[in-house]
Amino acid sequence: MFSLREGKLVIALLTALGLSACQSTSTTNPPVETVKQEVKPIVYVAQEGLTAKLRFSKALEYLENGQEGQAKVELQSYLASIPDSKSAKDLLTQIEMDPKTFFPQESFAVVLKSGESLSTLSKNYLGSALKFYALAKYNQISNPSRVNIGQTINIPLTASASKKRQLESQGDVASKADVSPIGDTDPKPDKASTVKTSDSSNKDQVASNNKKAAVLTSAAPVETAETVLASLLKALEAKDFVVAQQQVEKLQGFGEISKQARPLVIKTLTGDAARLSALNKPLAANRYAQIAQLNLQDNDNLAAFDHLKKASLLDPANVQVSEDMLVLQKDLSDKYHREASSAYRRQELDLAIEKWNKVLEIDPQHSSAKLYRAQAIELKERLKKLNN
């Protein structure tokens, strides 16, 4: 047993040891160095096993969704197999170049309407639907597929856009004009009235020249667009597509085919393409591609896609036809997909399913259309059971 004095000494010793321990544990630890983790850049690799067509289509899809890194490697891989592709080179330039350098800085604003997209605006104003990505960058839109009706889009004032805008302005003026413009109401003198007739010798010379011209004209009648069109009509009535095609080529020499003449030209090209399909596939494909361009002038994109598809099947080696078809395929499938999604949100399920069917008819590999169409069909079946 400890004595009282010894006990006090033990307690004092233990207390001293405890304080010492506390002091030793409260010693400041050395600072921990924070290790900076190096952020490694994402390395994009082109997908393996894709055909050239599918790779180009995938590149368009990636760009449409703002995934330019993956799009870039797919386009580079595509160019490795199709080195002369102007479309792929143009898309790569759009990715790599500053949009303010790619396009003029001057611009004008348009409001996105129902059924429009950056692709349709690019086609209408910039001359090519493929410029949709540069247009998106120009407007600081990171995802070109996510634009809304009513959204303001700035169109760079290229030569093509300026011409289109001027034509639209003239159309608006013409449609609003109910009466002749106020101003110079005096009839303009025609060229004949400006000729001096005081000198009788001049009159005789003019008469002599007119007689010579009349003789030459009767000996060698000059063809006009109207006479060629009449010959074309006769050839079509006789179902002579060889002669009809010759008349179409003459008609094309007069410039752009008029709206009134297009149906006859399309009928000719269709008949000649059918005739050539077994004889000369590349030439037949060229005929279908010409029809597609006329369809586009009439804003019939679906018919244009069908004719480009026929051309591509006849001549798979025609890279430009294949690329034009894929661009139009993307544009049409996106259009119908947007319409289907809108109908689905309104609970118009039959219309939504119909639109998604159209998407898959145009692009059987459209994954979103497959998924949402299946959901719409399932929802329709559930509602049908509830109603029963």
Secondary structure, 3 states (H helix, E strand, C coil): CCCHHHHHHHHHHHHHHHHHHHHHHCCCCCCCCCCCCCCCCCCCCCCCCCCHHHHHHHHHHHHHCCCHHHHHHHHHHHHHHCCCCHHHHHHHHHHHCCHHHHCCCCEEEEECCCCCCHHHHHHHHHCCHHHHHHHHHHCCCCCCCCCCCCCEEEEECCHHHHHHHHHHHHHHHHHHCCCCCCCCCCCCCCHHHHCCCCCHHHHHHHHHHHHHHHHHHHHCCCCCHHHHHHHHHHHHHCCCHHHHHHHHHHHHCCCCCCCCCHHHHHHHHHHHHHHHCCCCHHHHHHHHHHHHHHHHHCCCHHHHHHHHHHHHHHCCCCHHHHHHHHHHHHHHHHHHHHHHHHHHHCCCHHHHHHHHHHHHHHCCCCHHHHHHHHHHHHHHHHHHHHHC
